[in-house]
Amino acid sequence: MAKVNNKEVKAQCNHMNDAWVEGAPNVEFNGISQADFAAAIADAAQDDQEIADMEAKLQMRRDVRDGKYFAINQQRSRVGQGVAGNPAYGDDSPLYGAMGFVRKSVRASGLTRKKKALKS
């Protein structure tokens, strides 16, 4: 099925229907009455409304999910701090590294020294 610009078609059909109502409401064109045309527009508008409702519901569901992941991320951070602060494990333990954190012995110092360019 060919892709169409729904907003543009909707605007054009509403414009055409308004003119049809004003100019010749009882005349059929190519076997299509104005009432049938208006009903088709209303049917499509109902689908638009159902889709908008579903999208709003989906967005609300995504917001709920995102809130849960935010809370889980905070718990993850607290667990990591707990492992790092536990005397039996600490921030250099294999468990700390296995959990995805950078072990203290592997961590880079962050100090960099730039080399001076040689002059020719």
N, C-alpha and C positions, 0 to 999 in steps of 0.2 A: 504494500500500500504506500502510495506517495505521501511524503511528509508535507503537511500544510501548516501555515502560521495560524493557530487557533484564534489568537486575539484579533488578528486582522480579519479573518473570516467572520468571526462573531460581530465585529463592528460593522462590516459591510452588510451582513444579513439583517442586522437590526435597522440599519439605515434604509435598506431596500424594503423591509417590512413596514416601516413607518410611512414611507412614500406610498406603498401599495394600499395601506389602510386609508390614507388621505385621498388618493387619486382614483382607485378602482377596486374597492374592497370586495365586490361581488363577481369580479371577472377572474376566470381561470386562465393561466398561461401554461401551455404545454401540459395540460391535464393536472396542474397543481393549483389548488385553491389557496387563498390567503390564509384561511383557517388552518389548513394542513401545514403550510409553511411556518406559521406562528407556533403550531404544536411541535414541529421539529426543532425550532429554536428553543422552546421551553424545555424539551427533553434533553437537549445538549446542555442547557444551563443547569438542569438538575444534576447531570453527570459532573459538571464543573464544581458544583457545590459539594457533592459527595467526595470528590477527589480532594477538595480543599479541607474538608472535615477530616479525612484520612491523613492528610499531610500534617495537619495540626496535631492530631493524635500521635502520629509518628514522632513529631518534634518533641512533644511532651514526654514520650517514652524515652527518647534519646537523652533528654535532660535528666530524667530519673536515673538512667544508666550512668551518665557522666558523673552525677553526684555520688553514686556508689563507688565508681572508680576513684574519685577524689578521696573518699574516706579510706578506701583500701590502700591508696598511695601513702596516706598519712600513717596508717598502721605499718606499712612496709618500712617506712623511714624509722618509726619507733622501734621496730624489731631489730633493724640494723644497728641502731644506737644501743639497744639492749645487748646485742651480741658483742659489740665493740667495748662496752663498759663492763661486761661480765669477766671476772678474773679467771674463770676456767677457759674462756675462749679468747676474747680480746680482738683488737682491730688488725692483728696479723695472723689470725688463725685460718686454717684451711676452710673451716665452715664459713667464715666471713667472706672469703674469696669465692667459695662455691655459691654463695647467695647473690653474687653479682657485684659485690663491692670491691674496691681496689684495696688490696692488702697494704699495710704500712711499709713492708719491706719492698714492695714493687712500685710504690708511689714515687714519681719523679719529684725532684726538689722544686722544679719550676724556675730555677736559676738558669739563665742563658747568657752566654758571652758572645757578642758579635765579633767576628773576625774583621780586622781592618784590611781593606783592599790594598794590594801591593801596587805601588806606583811604578810605572815603567820609566 
